Amino acid sequence: MSNQDCSQTNRRSFLLRSVLAPTAACVAGQSILTTPLLGNPLESDSKTATTTANAGEATRLVPIDHPLMRVRIELDVKGNVLVPKNPLIKPSETRELPIESKAVLDYEERQRRAAESEGWDLVTERYYHAAESTSKLNKTSRHQTIRDSARQTVVHQKRLPATIYSPTTFLTHGELSLLKSPLNALASESLLPDQAVTAGDRYKIDVQHIAALLNWTTADSGSVECEVVSLDDRQAKLQFKGNVKGSVDSVETEIELLGKLLFDLEQGFCPWVALAVHEKRRSGQAEPGFDLAGTLRMIRQPMEKPVALASDPISIDTTAEPPADRLYVELQSAQLGCSAMMQRRWKMIQDRPGAAVLRMIEHEKSLSQCNLQMLPALPEGHQLTLEAFKTMVSRSVDGNLTQLVNGSERVSGQGLRILTVIADGETSGVPVRWIMMHFSDDQGKRVQATFTLPAAQIEAFAGSDAQFADSLRFLSEDQILDGKPPEMRENSATEPPGQANLQQNPSLKVLNPGPEPIKMGATKTGSDASISGDAAAKIGKASVQPPASAR
């Protein structure tokens, strides 16, 4: 039997029926603590009384390490997303839009732990047999899945939320969001009691363990109590409920939850966890807030040997931080038909016809912004001149300009002609630097990028413009991967240009960021003609507003 056939057979045998009934009542405002959890697929059909080997004797629930596991997680939620009315001016003012979302993650996971390490100080290898989500926001439907080349991943669990990357390719923004699991399977056993227990015992769960289970960054307050519902020679059934306040990447969140878990005493692990949740999360600089209710279900089973993971573990330094050169993400603008490979601090804030906005965010502080604008096409073989671009930059920042720092032209690794003008000035009393770039190809397709950053953030900006310039590319319809249903992705390139393994595509440059923007020299392109003077007015007027946090 081939590996693919074996994988499919294994997957079919692993899919169990749904564990929980949808908690629609919670969405309507009813507390989840009055909504029963229904059905346990691992429970015997016979409804016998609770028994123990030695009635009345306390039993310790001792986890046993299983280095290789198969995990399936299902999410089903409804509620409202808090969308900023104008994310570029006042993100705190929001409007509510209804949302429904379902997601499935099905993967095998191999633990890799350094000698003498304990707790969350570990790294895992994952292979995703399935990873997909469908959502409907207001009246807009969206489907997200992953490419075959992105199914192999590495997860660093040392700090929460866990850091995930692919060792062979670069994830798109949509893929990265999809793979950020709502449940951390490795945290299941942390919910178990430290002391021996009997049926009916109750104990408090450390809220930090709930944060780890939910893949939060921190838990700041709250109370969660767990009860040992039943206990026999084979398994313990536990139920917990409570509420927790914490944060995810510096964004405040709070949750009310009711959960059940099953502990297998013979194998020493939790094969089943189910949660009914009601979570409220504040809007952040990069992500909308939400008020959602729904169910999370997870089933697990140990594996004797991998199905899709390589038999031999890949080379990973389990004592080191995640490799910086793998922590890039491809930010795709479906509306403009272009993308760039950027550090994960850069987020796509807005993508609408004709324009898109990227923002560099760290600890909920906006450090800089990039406005992307699609420009009218030039006749084939014609190009804008650098002098004309300088003129247009001066006009666009008229009244705010202090000096033009630099101007250059060159050809990028993706074959696009780049004009760059760097200007310093002031707006709303804040010293600002603008880095304006004009990209064009030989067919006349053009886009302008305007980076706006407070002068105080130049060092933190760390040459992001150079990384952007060398990785920007125009996309064909079948290369836009995020948000498209599977039938529209079947003919997509497995590894689109700029997204492939570096060894397969040396033109893709992941640059080592420096404290200052990299200077770019002029390069001839062999164009037939240039556009200068008043004809350059078609370039349009660039935004000169600094990020909101800088005003």
Salt bridges, closest charged atoms under 4 A:
GLU43 OE2 - LYS237 NZ 2.97
GLU74 OE2 - ARG72 NE 2.99
GLU74 OE1 - ARG297 NE 3.11
ASP76 OD2 - LYS102 NZ 2.82
GLU93 OE2 - LYS90 NZ 3.54
ASP106 OD1 - ARG70 NE 2.89
ASP106 OD2 - ARG72 NH1 3.86
GLU108 OE1 - HIS129 NE2 2.65
GLU109 OE2 - ARG126 NE 2.72
ASP121 OD1 - LYS158 NZ 3.77
GLU125 OE2 - ARG110 NE 3.27
GLU125 OE2 - ARG112 NH1 2.89
GLU132 OE1 - HIS143 NE2 3.33
ASP148 OD1 - ARG151 NE 2.96
GLU175 OE1 - ARG147 NH2 2.77
GLU189 OE2 - ARG300 NH1 2.83
GLU225 OE1 - ARG202 NH1 3.25
GLU227 OE1 - ARG202 NH2 3.45
GLU279 OE2 - ARG281 NH2 2.67
ASP291 OD1 - HIS278 NE2 2.73
GLU321 OE1 - ARG159 NH1 2.61
GLU330 OE2 - ARG473 NH2 2.54
GLU362 OE1 - ARG345 NH1 3.56
GLU387 OE2 - LYS390 NZ 3.74
GLU409 OE1 - ARG417 NH2 2.84
ASP424 OD1 - ARG433 NE 2.91
ASP470 OD1 - ARG410 NH1 3.37
GLU477 OE2 - LYS484 NZ 3.58
GLU495 OE1 - ARG147 NH1 3.60
